[in-house]
Amino acid sequence: MMITRKALPRRTFLRGLGAAIAIPAMDAMAPAMASSQLPGKAPVRMAFVYVPNGIVDHKLWNVAEGPIGALPRLLKPLEGFQGDMLHLGNLTHNGGRALLDGPGDHGRCCGGYLSGVQPRKTAVDIKAGITCDQIVANKVGSGTRFASLEVGLEDGRQAGDCDSGYSCAYTNNLSWRSETQPMPPILNPRALFERLFGTGQILSPEARARQGKFRRSIIDFVTDDTRKLQSNLGPTDRRKLDEYLSSIRAIEKQLEKAENDNAQINPGMDKPYGIPADFAEHFKLMTDMITVAFQSDMTRVVTFLVTREGTSRSYREIGISDGHHPLTHHMFNPASIEKVAQINTYHVKQFAGWLEKLKASKEGDSNILDNSMIVYGAGLADGNRHNHEDLPTLMFGKGGGSFKTGRRIVYRKETPISNMYVTMMDRMGVNVEHFGESTGRLDGLNLS
Amino acid sequence: MQAIGAAKPPLGVIFDADLGNAIDAVLAMAVLYGLDGKNECRVVATTVSKHTLASAAMAEVIARFYAGTVSADFGAVGRGLPVGMSIAGKSPEETPLLKGVLGRQNAEGKPVYNHGILQLNDTADVHAVIRNAYTSQQDLNCITVLAGPATDLAGVLGLPGVKELIKQKCKALVWAPERLGIDSAAAQKVLAEWPTPIYIAMPELGAAVKFPATAVDTNFAWSEVHPIADAYRAAQPMPYDATTAAVAAVLYAVKPEGFFTLSPAGTATLSPKNTIFWKAGPGQHHLLQLDPAQKATVLETMTTLASAKPVPRAPRRRRPPVVDPAKADPAKVDPAKPADPAKPIEPTKP
């Protein structure tokens, strides 16, 4: 690394053999940032966290408009984030409805969630629409190492029929680069780690085992650069850098543990190498890396498909051995409803853990959460009814200081969720007149 | 994509009006639900271009009165249609017609007609409602009826891809153009850009077939609580015979044969006085014309349909509820059975 200016460039990397670690925003960058961006202005990030099969009883969230007070049971893990939250009611995805295409709500609701279109009913010649995250990535992605990151926790199948004639491409992808090209999410934490910090090459378990005794932390490969950089930093920045590198080291340790556990639990299991058996651990690993990617401005656009739409995954971690999807068709059986509620709450709990990290990541006088728009939502409202109006939609973060959070806003019925995407794209500096099913923009979000 | 081999349902009707400004749009809604009850059409969207909650509430009162016939055709199951309401411009908050219906109280001082329109977000985004209604129709199996200003339809035309959608799904627009001065720009836009034929029921047509005031006291007498009758009585000092251009528009939209004839093709434009000026020639605009020999039939059909009793229908469900035959209550009425015509039907309680 050559540091030729007193002010540190925003895109500074610690480089070493087969490793390149971008570093987070630091005080030492301020003058440099002032020359290339708005003075002292941190970048705005956008992320979509999608949960499948709707959210049971989300109507109970629908208390009166206005300040968010006590949270309903499903949202209890978000206690403490009321002030960071916008709860948006009555948003609708018309393209998720049958519209003469018969069954297949899971395929439609996910396949068109971020594009506001109705996907073509087919298992072969797929067609949906470019998603709003990719429109933003095309515009702002050139300024970051990765235009966007697509992350998920389950099932990477891209072919076959996953829902009543709808391709698995619709249920297993959230982001689409074009009408016909989905962006498959990265499921394997090791793959994501290597993508962010390494060469992108994932070694086989055997190769990794052979290298094991020589294995060192990625931090070790960039020691020289780290030492040089530290000598040019003030005490605050030095502490920030230490914390940042420690967080990467912690991710490495989690990865190694997951890989070791996998090898010990069942070496022959049909699970990609490096994916933790524990859902919460998997969730944490992936979101920890997204946090690092945001911290170091490696990307500003993330989509996170928590599990595939229509998933029948069971959650033995919390004592639920039934499949998620069958449970959501509860036919008003209280025991099934209770289990779905527990799954929904479990997801929210993991998500709250990520929010905590984002909020703890300082950026000047602010933090990453404040400078982000993190949408937590589902393409189905109620998994039992398969309805597509009044979708459960929460947005966290102030979008770089432009949103007045801590409120619940109920829009007019049938308000397209595409209106929210247009509004978010505005905040990301991408102005479009129409997108998907939009009929305008969401009003009432602004500070003023 | 259209499901192959699927039976074609009755014609879908998208109805937009400045509800509350005149009685003919209210009568038109009654006729529309009368036809829906006879399974001759389906109401797939109701929207109001009058920017006042009372107008949307009036639409919902009528829909609830005919609750059994409300179509939930957006693909949703078991819900009523949301009423789309324009938020463009500003109309007088209430009219005698709206006050007469929404202000009527029972002996306990409570409103006789219940509705769920209490605040803006109880109404729906009017452009989304109309566009979404088109998306759920089979090709050329719906029709649009407009009574009054064209504010809402002009707004819909501004959405990308909607003109092609309308051309694909909608047979025609049938328009009773009244009070166009409220939004002359919208009227011009619709006349210039609407992609299907437009059939126009001019005010003169409505004046030629007047709805008889006597029918309010006779044909509607089967229920003491009837929003259409109350609206009629409140709109103007009784007795008066109401013009029926909007009613004619609905009747022609659903039953194009037997009641009205059409002028040759031509082009309609907006005159400086904000009225429709029609000229024969190239174009796809037609005027509805009354065959004098059919006047009595038209009038009888209008009064019969407007005063028709609601026809309860089974709620639309994805799956029927599981009922244990041993526990079934034989006293319960089968909702699929038609109501006893001798028994007055009370308005739906919320």
Interface residues (C-beta under 8 A of the other chain):
Chain A: E65 G89 N90 T92 N94 R97 A98 L99 L100 D101 G102 Q118 R120 K121 M331 R385 H386 N387 H388 E389 V410 Y411 R412 K413 E414 T415 P416 H434 E437 T439
Chain B: M1 Q2 A3 A6 F74 G75 A76 V77 G78 R79 P82 G84 M85 L120 N121 D122 T123 A124 D125 H127 A128 V129 R131 N132 T135 S136 Q137 Q138 L159 P160 R318 V322
